[in-house]
């Protein structure tokens, strides 16, 4: 693992593997737009979620600068509890050695937009930004959205509550950030793979 840099505390929307508002996991950077970092060039474009997955939409992303690395997933618009659910998997099908953040900042993140505008579909949470790298391992993560959005109170103190999302089409993206090369705080290359789906709220 590389040496840690200074930790910070920030507010960020919650990146969850479960429904809001009850059980929400710690977060990474939900504002990530899918752009690659470092010298790794552009990351995935999030796709359009139009692949044929039967009753579920399918999408995948890869980066030729990171051979063997694949992020793919399906989106069920109506799971058993009525929520939309993304099941995302990342795997390394090649021989390259990759690294991921493994302290406060997760490699997974998510974001949502509607008509090109950001949507706060998770309650903003305080979390640390301590940074360190560990070895990449194949992983699967489940994200769920119960079609509510976070509405901040007029107090300006960061408090608020969930309300029903307005009718329309929401673009929901899941991202995974990977590094390679380098042995210290400076890394030769980084990329963010992204998959995206459309969730319709009636």
Residue pairs with C-beta under 8 A, 6 or more apart in sequence:
1 102
1 132
1 133
1 134
2 132
2 133
2 183
2 184
2 185
3 132
3 184
3 185
4 103
4 130
4 131
4 132
5 130
5 131
5 185
6 130
7 104
7 128
7 129
7 130
8 128
8 129
9 126
9 127
9 128
9 129
10 126
10 127
10 129
11 124
11 125
11 126
11 158
12 27
12 28
12 29
12 30
12 31
12 124
12 125
12 127
13 27
13 30
13 31
13 111
13 120
13 121
13 122
13 123
13 124
13 125
13 150
14 20
14 24
14 25
14 27
14 30
14 122
14 123
14 124
14 125
15 25
15 26
15 27
15 28
15 29
15 30
15 106
15 108
15 109
15 110
15 122
15 143
16 23
16 24
16 25
16 27
16 110
16 122
16 143
16 144
17 25
17 141
17 142
17 143
17 144
18 24
18 25
18 142
18 144
19 81
19 83
19 144
19 145
19 146
20 121
20 122
20 123
20 145
20 146
20 148
20 150
20 162
21 123
21 148
21 162
24 122
24 123
24 125
26 104
26 106
26 125
26 127
27 106
27 109
27 122
27 125
27 127
28 101
28 105
28 106
28 107
28 108
28 109
28 177
29 105
29 109
30 109
30 110
30 111
30 122
31 111
31 118
32 109
32 111
32 175
32 177
32 192
33 111
34 43
34 44
34 45
34 46
34 173
34 175
34 192
34 193
34 194
35 42
35 43
35 192
36 42
36 43
36 63
36 190
36 191
36 192
37 43
37 177
37 190
37 191
37 192
38 179
38 187
38 188
38 189
38 190
39 188
39 189
40 63
40 65
40 66
40 180
40 189
40 190
40 191
41 63
41 65
41 191
43 61
43 63
43 175
43 177
43 191
43 192
43 193
43 194
44 61
44 62
44 63
44 71
44 175
44 191
44 192
44 193
44 194
44 195
45 61
45 194
46 59
46 61
46 171
46 173
46 194
46 195
46 196
47 59
47 60
47 61
47 194
47 195
47 196
48 59
48 196
48 198
49 57
49 58
49 59
49 75
49 195
49 196
49 197
49 198
50 57
50 59
51 57
51 58
51 59
51 60
52 58
53 74
53 75
55 76
56 74
56 75
56 76
56 77
57 74
57 75
57 77
57 197
57 198
58 72
58 73
58 74
58 75
59 72
59 73
59 75
59 195
59 196
59 197
60 70
60 71
60 72
60 73
60 195
61 70
61 71
61 72
61 193
61 194
61 195
62 69
62 70
62 71
62 193
63 69
63 191
63 193
65 189
65 191
66 96
66 98
66 178
66 180
66 189
66 191
67 94
67 96
68 92
68 93
68 94
68 95
68 96
69 90
69 91
69 92
69 93
69 94
69 96
69 98
69 178
69 191
69 193
70 90
70 91
70 92
70 93
70 193
71 88
71 89
71 90
71 174
71 176
71 193
71 194
71 195
72 88
72 89
72 195
73 86
73 87
73 88
73 89
73 174
73 195
74 86
74 87
75 84
75 85
75 86
75 87
75 172
75 197
75 199
76 84
76 85
76 87
77 84
77 199
77 200
78 84
79 85
79 144
81 146
82 146
82 147
83 144
83 145
83 146
83 147
84 144
84 145
84 147
84 172
84 197
84 199
85 142
85 143
85 144
85 145
86 142
86 143
86 144
86 172
86 174
86 195
86 197
87 140
87 141
87 142
88 108
88 140
88 141
88 142
88 143
88 174
88 176
88 195
89 138
89 139
89 140
89 141
90 107
90 138
90 139
90 140
90 176
90 178
90 193
91 138
92 98
92 136
92 138
96 180
97 135
97 136
97 180
98 135
98 136
98 178
98 179
98 180
99 133
99 134
99 135
99 136
99 178
99 179
99 180
99 187
100 107
100 133
100 134
100 135
100 136
100 177
100 178
100 179
101 107
101 131
101 132
101 133
101 134
101 177
102 132
102 133
102 134
103 130
103 131
103 132
104 127
104 128
104 129
104 130
104 131
105 129
105 130
105 131
107 176
107 177
107 178
108 139
108 141
108 174
108 175
108 176
109 174
109 175
109 176
109 177
110 143
110 172
110 173
110 174
110 175
111 118
111 172
111 173
111 175
112 118
112 119
112 121
112 145
112 170
112 171
112 172
112 173
113 119
113 170
113 171
114 166
114 168
114 169
114 170
114 171
115 168
119 149
119 165
119 170
120 149
120 150
121 145
121 148
121 149
121 150
121 165
121 170
121 172
122 150
123 150
123 160
123 162
124 150
124 158
133 179
133 187
136 178
141 174
143 172
143 174
145 172
145 199
147 164
147 165
147 199
147 201
148 162
148 163
148 164
148 165
149 162
149 163
149 164
149 165
149 166
150 160
150 161
150 162
151 160
151 161
151 162
151 163
152 158
152 159
152 160
153 159
153 160
153 161
165 201
166 201
167 201
167 202
168 200
168 201
169 198
169 199
169 200
169 201
170 198
170 199
170 200
170 201
171 196
171 197
171 198
172 196
172 197
172 198
172 199
173 194
173 195
173 196
173 197
174 194
174 195
174 196
175 192
175 193
175 194
176 192
176 193
176 194
177 190
177 191
177 192
178 190
178 191
178 192
178 193
179 187
179 189
179 190
180 187
180 188
180 189
180 190
181 187
181 188
181 189
182 188
